Amino acid sequence: MAVGELVLPEFNPVAGLRIGTASAGIKKPGRKDLVVFELAAGSTTAGIFTLNAFCAAPVQLCKEHLQQGSPRYLVINTGNANAGTGVAGLDNARKTCQVLADLAGVKSTEVLPFSTGVIGEPLPMDRLLAALPQALEQLTNNGWADAASGIMTTDTKPKGATASCEINGQHVVISGIAKGAGMIKPNMATMLGFIATDATIDSVLLKELLKQAADVSFNRITIDGDTSTNDSCMLVATGQSAKISVEDTAALQSFTACLQQVMQHLALSIVRDGEGATKFVTVQVEQAATTAEALEAAFTVAHSPLVKTALYASDANWGRILAAVGRAPGLESLDVSSVTVYLDDVLLVEQGGRAASYTEDAGSAVMQQTEITLRILLGRGKATETVWTCDFSHDYVTINADYRT
Amino acid sequence: MAVGELVLPEFNPVAGLRIGTASAGIKKPGRKDLVVFELAAGSTTAGIFTLNAFCAAPVQLCKEHLQQGSPRYLVINTGNANAGTGVAGLDNARKTCQVLADLAGVKSTEVLPFSTGVIGEPLPMDRLLAALPQALEQLTNNGWADAASGIMTTDTKPKGATASCEINGQHVVISGIAKGAGMIKPNMATMLGFIATDATIDSVLLKELLKQAADVSFNRITIDGDTSTNDSCMLVATGQSAKISVEDTAALQSFTACLQQVMQHLALSIVRDGEGATKFVTVQVEQAATTAEALEAAFTVAHSPLVKTALYASDANWGRILAAVGRAPGLESLDVSSVTVYLDDVLLVEQGGRAASYTEDAGSAVMQQTEITLRILLGRGKATETVWTCDFSHDYVTINADYRT
């Protein structure tokens, strides 16, 4: 059960991009689990990937192929992560690219592979390869919705976002999908995110725009603190509409705002659909000495099992919040008496202790909500950072005691 | 339900030390919740305390009083942590010391206060002070067992350890108690630990011995990664038996071994009684480049919600173990293909992937046990470190969604 409305938008189709979804029966027969993106010649593509040392075979191959030129196809399977699979896993990823390239008449280095699902199992290559022709046949100008379902694992809802803006008299669209519900503490990108625009952007700028937008979206969310082995986030620019360049500041700002809107929507959708989530929580740390300190405090609170179980219980347990802030790396010198905490607009903690004006009724009213903002003011400086997370419920344990990642 | 046998030992009484336990009705009427230690004149005392910036009022006062001389009394209440209570909390801790000092005929700076329980509630001073005479009346030469119960919070079992050794022809004893089940990732010491010996040890050496022993016991355990606001660990030497000094290496080694045995037993008892624990897990990281790296890897695995829920489910989910190792701070450059993992004696992972010899039956047999050792060989060097933890169950969520820390 996701927190809040998670309804797919009416996607803006992106000129120069077609998407096809098929059923390979990788983990379960019948479900859509194979997605192919086709990129028009002249498209530019940027990617950011997990910083986990145990990065999966497809992640390794994506990085390798991206260095060799502009991709024409992306191929994504769910049900199997092809991670921890050694040399054989890398061979399987290469083979997938080669077979798709032969079918489509491109070079194998022009194909990027992505996988998500169980770690450590060999890819069922016969079923995967057999479904590639079907995925190509299904290529369509607006296949986003099917693809959003086709990349899910423990997600309960497909996730997508779409936006558009006018740039120098031209209509520019951005659409994207993402998946992820557990093993979510992205470090560079989320489990899988695919965003495309019809704008014209050179690959150096595209990478920079992706990185900036990821830093205020996917890199600011956490479900369980466990960084995945397969995190990948791709941004494609098909070059069919307005040109975005560093020199045209107004165009750059319009596009950046639009891109951040799409990527934040996708990132927040992942948190709303966090494994077992019953609450969507914004943790905003203000008055920190540095950005790094604000982030450490926010993530320490967002990862604390005691804070997360209190949120699940709708318990305004400010002692656990303060205890988490107090153990955040770099905050050893924190002056407790300068700390203030708000639950939405309710003043909960002042001068490091319960606020005189605070009543359990007022706190309880906020805690009963499914969406809560925790504002923590450190009284040390001017930096503010926000991260988004969810609570920790019985269902999180049930899901992860049953599911083999 | 604790994992394994948690039975209090037959405590060796420590000459020069008396303990009294009383009922103040701090949180619930009738239960023993107030403990007083009386230390003979000439005793030395060392203490180590939480590094959480939000340290509780009694922790602040303990540090202050320890600098002013040798304590003669320790007073401990459970049911209320006197943390996050501001100036009033500090006044209450001072008042407690003053009243006990007046009753006992010592200076208030010769009393050290300790509190554990709910954060952010004012201490019920009338009930606490009223019970102090009763605690003094109960002072007895071997009051360890009652005290072990009298300091519990969410603990399901009291925890104690005792040992003795011969030093230069003299019989030396060490006894100790500890409490803690949640908010456990000690950083200097555990929630509350009290250890006493009849040996004669100057206060500088005593502090050093305590710190060394804590580093291989309380500082190597974690339940939920949440460092408490009240962690305190005290070591008292009453000076009634053999002298331990740096110059007498043989005596120092005998005593150190004995002290580590007692403190490790206490620390491991806390893990066995971890909130909701169904499994006791030893995480041993070998072949690390440095001690720091070994500890980061071990704690990252021990804190991973995905690893902990897999342990709960008896699922030999090596992908989650590798994913946790791969995101440990400082291990970005890890060469995955050099990593080996054992489940007890079963080879689970070799060269970064599932071992050829591994069978689900063999792994499953180990995972069904209530005590499991995870050995993770990084192939980067010679450092080895061990931490102890427990799994993450439905009961952890139930306990922490119901209990206000």
Interface residues (C-beta under 8 A of the other chain):
Chain A: L51 N52 A53 F54 C55 A81 A83 G84 T85 G86 G89 V118 I119 G120 G182 M183 K185 N187 D224 G225 D226 T227 S228 T229 H303 S304 P305 L306 T309 A310 Y312 A313 D315 N317 W318 G319 R320 L322 A323 A324 V325 G326 R327 L331 E332 S333 L334 V336 S337 V349 Q351 G352 G353 R354 F392 S393 H394 Y396 V397 T398 N400 A401 D402 R404 T405
Chain B: L51 N52 A53 F54 C55 A81 A83 G84 T85 G86 G89 V118 I119 G120 G182 M183 K185 N187 D224 G225 D226 T227 S228 T229 H303 S304 P305 L306 T309 A310 Y312 A313 D315 N317 W318 G319 R320 L322 A323 A324 V325 G326 R327 L331 E332 S333 L334 V336 S337 V349 Q351 G352 G353 R354 F392 S393 H394 Y396 V397 T398 N400 A401 D402 R404 T405
